[in-house]
Amino acid sequence: MWDWEILFWHVTQVVVYVILGLGLFGVAYLVIDKATPFSLGKELLEKHNTAVAIVLGAVFLGIAVILAAAIRG
């Protein structure tokens, strides 16, 4: 019925890719935060700057597409 070894292998791969992806998103946020002349956290949380949120979301979507292509092979 169930091939538990294959299932465990696939679940392990998913967990590794999730951790890797979240780590890369964190690194990307830090790089973008250092590259901008202002603080992203302050702009997003205190000033509610919608333009910064849209640009940051677009960057994260681009990184997600690249990561998905790299994981898929």
C-alpha positions in Angstrom: 0.0 0.0 0.0 2.2 2.8 1.3 5.9 3.1 0.6 6.9 4.8 3.8 10.5 5.3 2.8 9.6 7.3 -0.3 7.0 9.3 1.6 9.5 10.1 4.3 12.1 11.1 1.7 9.6 13.5 0.0 8.5 15.1 3.3 12.2 15.6 4.2 12.9 17.3 0.9 9.9 19.6 1.5 11.1 20.6 5.0 14.6 21.2 3.7 13.4 23.4 0.8 11.1 25.4 3.1 13.9 26.1 5.5 16.2 27.0 2.7 13.6 29.2 1.0 12.8 31.1 4.2 16.5 31.6 5.0 17.0 33.0 1.5 14.0 35.3 1.9 15.5 36.5 5.2 18.9 37.2 3.5 17.1 39.0 0.6 15.3 41.2 3.1 18.5 42.1 4.9 20.3 42.9 1.6 17.5 45.1 0.4 17.3 46.8 3.8 21.0 47.6 3.7 20.9 48.7 0.0 18.2 51.3 0.6 19.0 54.6 2.2 16.0 54.3 4.6 14.8 51.6 7.1 12.3 49.3 5.5 10.8 48.4 8.9 10.2 52.0 9.8 8.7 52.8 6.4 6.4 49.8 6.5 5.3 49.7 10.1 5.4 53.3 11.3 4.8 55.4 8.1 2.6 52.8 6.4 4.3 53.4 3.1 2.3 51.5 0.5 4.8 52.0 -2.3 7.6 50.4 -0.3 5.3 47.4 0.5 4.5 46.9 -3.2 8.2 47.0 -4.2 9.2 44.7 -1.5 6.4 42.3 -2.4 7.4 42.4 -6.0 11.0 41.6 -5.0 9.8 38.6 -2.9 7.7 37.3 -5.8 10.7 37.5 -8.1 12.8 35.6 -5.6 10.1 33.0 -5.2 9.9 32.4 -8.9 13.7 32.0 -9.0 13.7 29.6 -6.1 10.9 27.5 -7.5 12.7 27.2 -10.8 15.9 26.2 -9.0 14.1 23.6 -6.9 12.3 22.1 -9.8 15.5 21.8 -11.8 
